[in-house]
Structures are given as C-alpha cells and as structure tokens.
Amino acid sequence: MTDRRYRHRWLLLLPFLWQVGAVPLVNDIAWRPFSLPFPMVWQMLGILFTTAIIAVVFALDEKAERGDSGADGPTP
C-alpha cells in the first residue's frame, strides 16, 4: 500500500471527515429541508458522497492494476 500507484486511497479519509469532522458545524443548523432535521439530511448526503469516493478509488485501483498486469503479458 506504500506504492505510489495507490496514493489515491487516502481519498477514503474524506467520508470519515465528512461524517465525524463536520458534526460540530452541522449540528446547530436549524434549516429543515424536506421537513427533515438538517443533520439527518447531512448524513444522507454523506452516503452519496461516500459512494462516489469509493467508486473513484475503485476505478483508480483498477487502472493501477491494469498497469501492473500489462507488464506481465495478457491474461487468459
């Protein structure tokens, strides 16, 4: 994991910071979109954000792995 090709995995810290780091900022917002408490909406948006980050990391991992397997030759 210390290989430079996998440095993009640090992106996986962003969902953690979204959910835990921003709680003090979000907890006191009184705005109620769709009649839901804002922290609940924040958590739901965090699920979408996390899904997007995981998809990006997966795509970058696949790209890095294809770069590795190309040097070994075609896989049957």
MODELLER restraints for C-alpha pairs under 7 A, 6 or more apart:
rsr = mdl.restraints
at = mdl.atoms
rsr.add(forms.Gaussian(group=physical.xy_distance, feature=features.Distance(at['CA:5:A'], at['CA:64:A']), mean=6.13, stdev=0.5))
rsr.add(forms.Gaussian(group=physical.xy_distance, feature=features.Distance(at['CA:8:A'], at['CA:57:A']), mean=6.56, stdev=0.5))
rsr.add(forms.Gaussian(group=physical.xy_distance, feature=features.Distance(at['CA:9:A'], at['CA:57:A']), mean=6.25, stdev=0.5))
rsr.add(forms.Gaussian(group=physical.xy_distance, feature=features.Distance(at['CA:11:A'], at['CA:53:A']), mean=6.94, stdev=0.5))
rsr.add(forms.Gaussian(group=physical.xy_distance, feature=features.Distance(at['CA:12:A'], at['CA:53:A']), mean=6.79, stdev=0.5))
rsr.add(forms.Gaussian(group=physical.xy_distance, feature=features.Distance(at['CA:15:A'], at['CA:46:A']), mean=6.92, stdev=0.5))
rsr.add(forms.Gaussian(group=physical.xy_distance, feature=features.Distance(at['CA:15:A'], at['CA:49:A']), mean=6.97, stdev=0.5))
rsr.add(forms.Gaussian(group=physical.xy_distance, feature=features.Distance(at['CA:15:A'], at['CA:50:A']), mean=5.31, stdev=0.5))
rsr.add(forms.Gaussian(group=physical.xy_distance, feature=features.Distance(at['CA:18:A'], at['CA:46:A']), mean=6.65, stdev=0.5))
rsr.add(forms.Gaussian(group=physical.xy_distance, feature=features.Distance(at['CA:19:A'], at['CA:43:A']), mean=6.97, stdev=0.5))
rsr.add(forms.Gaussian(group=physical.xy_distance, feature=features.Distance(at['CA:19:A'], at['CA:46:A']), mean=6.67, stdev=0.5))
rsr.add(forms.Gaussian(group=physical.xy_distance, feature=features.Distance(at['CA:26:A'], at['CA:39:A']), mean=6.14, stdev=0.5))
rsr.add(forms.Gaussian(group=physical.xy_distance, feature=features.Distance(at['CA:27:A'], at['CA:39:A']), mean=5.89, stdev=0.5))
rsr.add(forms.Gaussian(group=physical.xy_distance, feature=features.Distance(at['CA:29:A'], at['CA:38:A']), mean=6.48, stdev=0.5))
rsr.add(forms.Gaussian(group=physical.xy_distance, feature=features.Distance(at['CA:30:A'], at['CA:38:A']), mean=6.84, stdev=0.5))
rsr.add(forms.Gaussian(group=physical.xy_distance, feature=features.Distance(at['CA:31:A'], at['CA:38:A']), mean=6.03, stdev=0.5))
rsr.add(forms.Gaussian(group=physical.xy_distance, feature=features.Distance(at['CA:32:A'], at['CA:38:A']), mean=5.42, stdev=0.5))
